[in-house]
């Protein structure tokens, strides 16, 4: 993929390094001369420009990108970059960083955002995931919260411990996408058995979350 990242701070550079390590083509756009440091991610293409300007995005050939990541520390900038990338250049996928929790409601398709990543929400979810057994933890929201990535760590008393995935009657808008067991990641098949202590990762709509909780945990509550 060709990926453009607006913002070459710690977050932007870290994303770029990870993507380059996975053989993607990356362009970092940075408007501050003090932050413009091509040597720090030498394999990326760099552009000293303001990503909120149409002329800068034209220079960056944003229309040729598969993904644009708005990764600056300013929510207003990230919203403008997202809107321009989607409406003016028809970028297929726009991912935006949310810096302040109170601004999360703005990061929707109306602003061109396909996926928003909220640092406060993500940190809270990771804390919950680390300590919660026997409850549903929302890890990430996709496409304006129409679908969520959620996790449940199975307690010993859960009704389907020792039974197979196909015996778990999940609602229509929910899918089990991974079983995490110790250091293993198990792509679930219908005949796989779930065990106490497994972390079950689902993609489901918000409306389906309660049903997933009821099916997987039954009457159990932590």
N, C-alpha and C positions, 0 to 999 in steps of 0.2 A: 504494500500500500504506500501511497504518498500521503504523508501526514504533516500538516502545518500546525505549529504550536505558537500561540500568541503569549509572550511572556517567557523570558529566559532567566527567571529567578531559580531558586532551588527546586521548586516544583516542576517548572517547565524543563529544566535540564535533566532532572531525574526521569521524567517521562520520556524525553528524547533518548537518553542512554538506554533505557529498557527497550524501546521500540527498535532502535538501531541494532541492539543485541539479538532481536528477533527478525533481522534482515528487512526492516522497513526503511523507506526513504523519508527523511525527516528534515523539515525546514523550521528553524527557530526565528521568530520575528520579535525583535526587541527595540523599543523606542528610546531607551536611555543609553547614552554612550558609556556611562559608568558600568552598566550591566552587560554591555556588548563585549563578549569574551569568547570568540570562536575557538580558542585553544582549549577551552574547558570541555567542549563536546566536539572534538575535531572531525568526527565523521558526519556531522550534520551540516546542512547548508544554513547559512546565517544571513539575515537581512536586517539592517538598521533602519527601522521605519515604524510609523505609528499604525498599528493594525486597525485602528478605528477610521482610517482614511481609505476611501475607495481606491485612490491612486496607488496606495501601498499594497493593497490586496491584489490589484491588477498586476503590479510589478511582481508580486509573489506567485502569480499564476494559481490563485486559489481555486479557480474553476477546474483545475486539473487534479485537485486533491480528493482523496477518498474520505478523509476525516479532517476536521478542524477542531483543535482543542483550545478553548479559551482558558488559559491557566494563569492569568495575572492575579495580583493580590487586590485588585479593585473590582468589585462586583459590577459597577456601572460599565467599566471597560469590557468586561466579559460578556455582558448582555449586548452591547453594541456590536462587538465582534461576531457574536453568534447570529444576531439578526442580519448583518450584512452578508455573512458567509452563506446563510440559508436563502435569503430572499434575492440577493443580487448575483450570487454565483452558483446557486443550486447545489451546494455541497451535500452529498448524500447523508453524511453523519456529522453532527455537531455535538461535542461534549464540552460542558462548561463547569468550571470550578465555582463553588459557592463559598464565599469567605465568612459571611455573617448569616447566622441562622434565621434572622428575621427577614432576610431577603429571599429565602427559598421559594416562596410562592410566586416570585417573578419569573423563575427559570422554567418556562413552559414553551410549548410549541409556538405560541404567539410571539415569542422572542427568538424563535429559530432553534431552540434547544431540544435535542433529542434525548440526551442523558445529562442530568446534573449530578455532580458529586459534591456533597456538602461535608466539609471537614468536621464541623461540630457533630453532625448526625452520624458520620462514619465513626468517629472516635467513640461516641456514646454506644453505638452498636457493637463495636469491638470489645468494649468493656463488658457490656451485657453478655455477649457471646462467650466471653472468657469465664464468666461466673454462673451463667444460667443453665440449670438442668431442669427439664420438665416444663419449659415454656417456649413460646415462639418468639424469636428475635428477628426483627427486620434489619437486614444488612445493607440493602441498596435498593433504590427505586429506578425503574427503567421507563423511558418514554412517558414523562409527566405523570408518574405514579400509576399508570394503567396496569403495570405489573411490578412485582417486587421480588427480590431475592431474600428468602427467609431461611432461618435455621432452627432446628429443634434437636437438642441433645436428649436421646432416649433414656428415661429413668428405668430402673428395674421393674417398676410397676406398670409400665405402659402396656396396653392390650395386645400389641402386635409383636412384642419381643419374642424372638424364636420362630416367627412366621415369615413367609416370603413376601416380596414386594407386591406380587399380584394379588395377595390376600388383603392388601390395604386399600379399601374402597375410597380413593381420593375423589374430590369433587371435580367437575368437568374443567374448571379453569385453574387447575393446579397440576404440576408435574414434578416428580422427584428427579433431580438432575445429578445428584452425587451422594454417595455414602462415604463419610470420612471416618475411618477406623484406625486409630493410632496414627501411624505415619503413612497409611495407605489411602489412596483416593480410588474408590470403586465406582465405575460407571454402572448404575443399577440395571440389572436385567430382571425380568419377571420372576425368575427362580432364585434370585439372591435372597438370603435370609438376613433380617435385621437383628441386631444384638443390643443389649443394654450398653449404654456408653457411646453408641454410634451417634455421629452428628449427621443428621439428615438435612440436605440442602434442597429447597424447593424453589421453583418459580411459580408464582400465583398472583391472581388479581387481589386487590385489597379486600374485595367483597368475599373472596374465598378463604381468607386467612382464618376466620373463626371456624370454618368447616374443617380445614386442615388440622387445626389445633384439636378439635373434638375427635376427629378420626384417629390421629396419631397418639394422642395422650389419653383419650377417654375421660374418665373422671379424675385422672391424676392431675394434681397441681403442686408446683414446688412451694 
